[in-house]
Amino acid sequence: MTYQLLSAIEQVSREKNIEADVIITALEEAIVAASKKIFKSDENFGARFNRSSGDIEVWAIKEVAEEVSNPRRQITLEEAALYYENPEVGDTIEFTKDTSKLGRIAAHTAKQVIMQKVRDAEKDNIFQDFKGREGEVVTAIVRRFERGNVIFDLGNNVEAIMYREEQSRAERYNQNDRVRVVIVGADKSSREPQVKVSRADERLLMKLFEMEVPEIYDGTVVLKVAAREAGDRSKIAVYSTDPDVDPIGACVGMGGSRVKSVIRELKGERLDIVRYSDDIAMFACNALSPAKINRVIISDPENRRLEVIVDEDQLSLAIGKKGQNVRLASKLVGWSLEVKSEEQKRIEADEEMQRMAERAKEIEALKEAGEYVEPEIEEVAADVVSEAEIGADVVEDETPVTEEEFVETEEEEVVDEGVSLEFLDGLTDEDRRLLEIYNILYIEDILYTPREVLAEIPELADHIDRIIELAKKYASQFGE
């Protein structure tokens, strides 16, 4: 029996890759549990497996106490003195139990507990092995299907589960298929396979590009972020740490070889590769590719909202089928993108001006009635009324013109459209690039755009006053 027990422990240790100490601890706990059933006692049992002899020792532990409240767990000083000299309160004494009473029932109980401990140890081994491997791509074999979920074999008796929501809708799986999956987590407490894998996670797309593009692997090209609607369309944003390396071209490859390889692996999923930028407006323009963007307005910085203005013929392209393009772009950029046409934006501006004009009239009426109006509100109202009057004067001054006058006027408008920002001394190339993104194309645009609007450009906010002064200086030198 001794030889059989030792052999069994060694065999389980080898087959399950579990340390013998773990099995022996489980065995001792099992014997304690079985002893409580056999002896039908609430005594404080202990057990020890003797590795040399292979014997199992069981004892009851009693604590020395001045007054005994539970004779099965406590012993008086006088009784303790019969077993050893000078006992003290709080000492413990072990009383050996007859293990011959541990028969078949005890062996069965011990077996159950040991197997449970073995399963727990296996789970812990798997958890420790996979908890730090999130984002790693592995090849797995399809074993079976359970309630829409796919169970994979990862090797070494380790199974993984891919839930329905982690599957690509463009893919169907058959038993024994070999599939590349990305590890997304490990769970020690689950009754299902502990390792969770995915074919829909963005990390799978990023790892596939890393495997196909050497420039990404060596760090020359950085894949910054990805957004996916698995099985349909994805977007990735890349940039290069080397100005001589085109990040998009590196990902596409000669004749599209690299990107085609990724598309094949993802069963035809469409891929957009865009250039990453720290400039949020520029990044939003790139992310909405292939649509052409006129300008971007940071409408709500606190809640990360952008307004994207496009021509009417670009509106459906920017939004995409069922909103997919703008949805993926929003996810890629990390801001909420609202796409509008120039006409929609003009109507909104007209409505806002009308609302402000009506409010100004209400304020004027209050003043005429002798009501007190805050100075700041009064100033805003005066500005709105002035703008409205200027607009009215322009309309009133319109008179019919001859064909010759019309042609001459049209030519003058083309000539007087504005002075390019390139002529503004002191304006850096970066300043000009940022202004043009926000549709500030001419020196006149700087002069006639309210300062608070210009200050909304994050990268220029700290030195917008300097740019305005440059524009004013130019106007004073060359203006009429």
Sequence and secondary structure as in RCSB ss.txt:
>XXXX:A:sequence
MTYQLLSAIEQVSREKNIEADVIITALEEAIVAASKKIFKSDENFGARFNRSSGDIEVWAIKEVAEEVSNPRRQI
TLEEAALYYENPEVGDTIEFTKDTSKLGRIAAHTAKQVIMQKVRDAEKDNIFQDFKGREGEVVTAIVRRFERGNV
IFDLGNNVEAIMYREEQSRAERYNQNDRVRVVIVGADKSSREPQVKVSRADERLLMKLFEMEVPEIYDGTVVLKV
AAREAGDRSKIAVYSTDPDVDPIGACVGMGGSRVKSVIRELKGERLDIVRYSDDIAMFACNALSPAKINRVIISD
PENRRLEVIVDEDQLSLAIGKKGQNVRLASKLVGWSLEVKSEEQKRIEADEEMQRMAERAKEIEALKEAGEYVEP
EIEEVAADVVSEAEIGADVVEDETPVTEEEFVETEEEEVVDEGVSLEFLDGLTDEDRRLLEIYNILYIEDILYTP
REVLAEIPELADHIDRIIELAKKYASQFGE
>XXXX:A:secstr
 HHHHHHHHHHHHHHHT  HHHHHHHHHHHHHHHHHHHHT   EEEEEE TTT  EEEEEEEEE SS S TTTEE
 HHHHTTTSSS  TT EEEEE  GGG  HHHHHHHHHHHHHHHHHHHHHHHHHHHTT TT EEEEEEEEEETTEE
EEEEETTEEEEE GGGS TT    TT EEEEEEEEE SS SS SEEEESSSHHHHHHHHHHH HHHHTTSEEEEE
EEEETTTEEEEEEEESSTTS HHHHHH GGGHHHHHHHHHTTS EEEEEE  SSHHHHHHHHTTTS   EEEEEE
TTTTEEEEEE GGGHHHHH GGGHHHHHHHHHHTSEEEEEEHHHHHHHHHHHHHHHHHHHHHHHHHHHTT    H
HHHHHHHHHHHHHHHHHHHHHH     HHHHHHHHHHHHHTS  BGGG TT  HHHHHHHHHTT  BHHHHHHS 
HHHHTTSGGGGGGHHHHHHHHHHHHHHH  
